[in-house]
Structures are given as C-alpha cells and as structure tokens.
Amino acid sequence: EDAIRQTVASPEFVKGAEHLGVRPAFMPAAQFGELIAKEDVAIARLMQVIGLKK
C-alpha cells in the first residue's frame, strides 16, 4: 500500500491523472474492498430493477 500511496501522491502521477480528467486519490485496501462490496450490492439491485438480472 505504501508504494501505491506514494505513486498517487507523486507530481507526475497527479499531472497525468488530471490530464485525463481524473482526480487521484488513495484508499487503503480494506476500505476499498468495503466500497466495492457496497457498490456491487447497489448495482445488482439496479440490474434487477431494469430487468438485466433475475
């Protein structure tokens, strides 16, 4: 995680990300995993509502 945190904070990475219209940010693995799990649930519900998932 430290290597990724340092990379995301580096001026070169920030400049490249901003050029692509992305705001760079770091999130620890455990926190990122929780975020993805919540988003998976929300997306699955949405897919059911619009008929893409039974």
C-alpha distances in whole Angstrom, upper triangle without the diagonal:
4,5,5,6,9,10,11,12,14,18,18,16,17,21,20,19,22,24,23,24,20,19,15,13,9,9,7,7,11,12,12,13,16,17,17,19,22,22,23,26,27,27,29,31,32,33,35,37,37,39,36,35,37
4,5,5,6,9,10,11,12,16,17,15,16,20,20,19,21,24,24,24,21,19,15,13,10,11,9,11,14,15,15,17,19,20,21,23,25,25,26,29,30,30,32,35,35,36,39,40,41,42,39,38,41
4,5,5,6,9,10,11,14,14,13,15,18,17,17,20,22,22,23,20,18,14,13,11,12,12,13,16,17,16,18,21,21,21,24,26,26,27,30,31,31,33,35,35,36,39,40,41,42,39,38,41
4,5,5,6,9,10,13,13,11,13,16,15,14,17,19,19,20,16,15,11,10,8,9,9,11,14,14,13,16,18,18,18,21,23,22,24,27,27,27,29,32,32,33,35,37,37,38,36,35,38
4,6,5,6,9,12,13,11,12,15,16,14,17,19,19,19,16,14,10,8,6,8,9,11,14,14,13,16,18,18,19,22,23,23,25,27,28,28,30,33,32,33,36,38,38,39,37,36,39
4,6,5,6,10,11,10,11,14,15,14,17,19,19,20,17,15,12,11,9,12,12,15,18,18,17,20,22,21,22,25,27,26,28,31,31,31,34,36,36,37,40,41,41,42,40,40,43
4,5,5,9,9,7,9,12,12,11,14,16,16,17,15,14,10,10,9,12,13,15,19,18,17,20,22,21,22,25,26,25,27,30,30,30,33,35,34,35,38,39,39,41,38,38,41
4,6,8,9,6,7,10,10,9,12,14,14,15,12,10,6,7,7,10,12,14,17,16,15,18,20,19,19,23,24,23,25,28,28,27,30,32,32,33,36,37,36,38,36,36,39
4,6,9,7,7,10,12,11,12,15,16,16,13,11,8,8,8,12,14,16,19,18,17,21,22,21,22,26,26,25,28,31,30,30,33,35,34,36,39,39,39,41,39,39,42
4,5,5,6,9,10,11,12,14,16,17,14,13,10,11,12,15,17,19,22,22,20,24,26,24,25,28,29,28,30,33,33,33,36,38,37,38,41,42,41,43,41,41,44
4,6,5,6,9,10,10,12,14,15,14,12,11,13,14,18,20,22,26,24,23,26,28,26,27,31,31,30,32,35,34,34,37,39,38,39,42,43,42,44,42,43,46
4,6,5,6,9,10,11,13,14,13,13,11,14,15,19,21,23,26,25,23,26,29,27,27,31,31,30,32,35,34,33,37,39,37,38,42,42,41,43,41,41,45
4,5,5,6,8,10,11,12,11,10,8,11,12,16,18,19,23,22,20,23,25,23,23,27,28,26,28,31,31,30,33,35,34,34,38,39,38,40,37,38,41
4,6,5,6,8,10,10,9,8,6,9,12,15,18,20,23,22,20,23,25,23,23,27,27,26,28,31,30,29,33,34,33,34,38,38,37,39,37,38,41
4,6,5,6,9,10,10,10,9,13,15,19,22,24,27,25,23,26,28,26,26,30,30,28,30,33,32,31,35,36,35,36,39,40,38,41,38,39,43
4,5,5,7,9,9,10,9,13,15,19,21,23,26,25,22,25,27,25,25,28,29,27,29,32,31,29,33,35,33,34,37,38,36,38,36,37,41
4,5,5,6,5,6,6,10,13,16,19,20,23,22,19,22,24,21,21,25,25,23,25,28,27,26,29,31,30,30,34,34,33,35,33,34,37
4,5,5,5,6,8,11,15,18,21,23,26,23,21,25,26,23,23,27,27,25,27,30,28,27,31,32,30,31,35,35,34,36,34,36,39
4,5,7,10,11,15,18,21,24,25,28,26,24,27,29,26,25,29,29,27,29,32,30,29,32,34,32,32,36,36,35,37,35,36,40
4,6,9,10,14,17,20,23,24,27,25,22,25,26,23,23,26,26,24,25,29,27,25,29,31,28,29,33,33,31,33,31,33,36
4,7,10,13,16,19,22,23,26,24,21,24,25,22,22,25,25,22,24,27,25,24,28,29,27,28,31,31,30,32,30,32,35
4,6,9,13,15,18,20,22,20,17,20,22,18,19,22,22,19,22,25,23,22,26,27,25,26,30,30,29,31,29,30,34
4,6,10,13,16,18,21,18,16,20,20,17,18,22,21,19,22,25,23,23,26,28,26,28,31,31,31,33,31,32,35
4,7,10,14,16,18,16,14,18,19,16,17,21,21,20,22,25,24,24,27,29,27,29,32,32,32,34,32,33,36
4,7,10,13,15,13,11,15,16,14,15,19,19,18,21,23,22,23,26,27,27,28,31,32,32,34,32,32,35
4,7,9,12,10,9,13,14,13,14,17,18,18,20,23,22,23,26,27,27,29,31,32,33,35,32,32,35
4,6,8,6,6,9,11,10,12,14,15,15,17,20,20,21,23,25,25,27,29,30,31,33,31,30,33
4,6,5,6,9,10,11,12,14,16,17,18,20,21,22,24,26,27,28,30,32,33,34,32,31,33
4,6,5,6,9,10,10,12,14,15,16,19,20,21,22,25,25,26,29,30,31,32,30,29,31
4,5,5,6,9,10,11,13,14,15,17,19,20,21,23,25,26,28,29,31,32,30,28,30
4,5,5,6,9,10,11,12,14,16,17,18,20,22,23,24,26,28,29,30,28,27,29
4,5,5,6,9,10,11,12,14,15,16,18,20,21,22,24,26,27,28,26,25,27
4,5,5,6,9,10,10,13,14,15,16,19,20,21,23,25,26,27,24,23,25
4,6,5,6,9,10,11,13,14,16,17,19,20,22,23,25,26,24,23,24
4,5,5,6,9,10,11,12,14,16,17,18,20,21,23,24,22,21,24
4,5,5,6,9,10,10,12,14,15,16,18,20,21,22,20,19,21
4,5,5,7,9,10,11,13,14,15,17,19,20,21,19,18,19
4,5,5,6,9,10,11,13,14,16,17,19,20,19,17,19
4,5,5,6,8,10,10,12,14,15,16,18,16,16,18
4,6,5,6,9,10,10,12,14,15,16,14,13,15
4,6,5,6,9,10,11,13,15,15,14,12,14
4,5,5,6,9,10,11,13,14,14,13,14
4,5,5,6,9,10,11,12,11,10,13
4,5,5,6,9,10,10,9,7,10
4,5,5,6,9,10,10,9,10
4,5,5,6,8,9,9,11
4,5,5,6,5,5,8
4,6,5,6,5,6
4,6,8,8,9
4,6,8,10
4,6,7
4,7
4
